[in-house]
C-alpha cells in the first residue's frame, strides 16, 4: 500500500526518496539511473522500490463496513 519507512532487509531509511523517485520516473527517466542518483546501492532497497505497487488509491475506493 504505502512505501515502508525502512528497507525490510537492511533497515536503511528509504521512504524519503520515494516521492523523488516516482516524479522522475513519471517524467521518463530510466529507473536504474534514478536509483543510482538517489544513492540506493543495496539490491534489497532497489528491489523494494522496483517491486512496489501503489494501491492506496484503489483501496480507498472501498467502503469500510
N, C-alpha and C positions, 0 to 999 in steps of 0.2 A: 504494500500500500504506500507507505511513506519511506523514503530512504532512511536507513538506520543512522544513528549518530556516529557510531563507531563500526569499523570493519569487524565482522563476526570472527574472523580467524586471528588477526594480529592485534586488534584493539586500537588501531590508528584512527583518529577522528577524521571523518570523510564528509559529513553532511554539509559542511560549509562550502564545499566545492560543487555540490550538485547543481545549484542554480546556474553557475557559470558554465558548467558542462552542457546542460540542456540548451542554454541560449546559443552557445557556439555551434553545437551540432545542428540545431534548427536552421542556423544561417548557412549550413552546407559544408562546414569544416570536417575534415577527416577525424574520426573518433580517436584514432591512435595518436595523432598529433595533439589533439586537445588534452588527452590524458597525460602525455609527456610534458606539455606546457604547464599543466596544473601540478606537476611533481608527483604523480602517482606512479611509483616504480614497482611496487609489490604486485604480483599477479593476483593475489587474493582481493585486494582493493579494486583492481581493474575489473576483475570478474564481477564484483558486486555492482559496479556501475553499468557494465555492459549487459548484465543479465537482469537488471531491474526493470520492471514493468509498472508504470504508474497507473494504478487502478483507483485512485482516490475519487475521481470524477464519476466513474462507473458505480462504485459502491455507494456514493452519496445519493444516487437516484432512488434507492430502495428505502421504503418506509421502515421505521423501527416499530416492532409490534409490542 
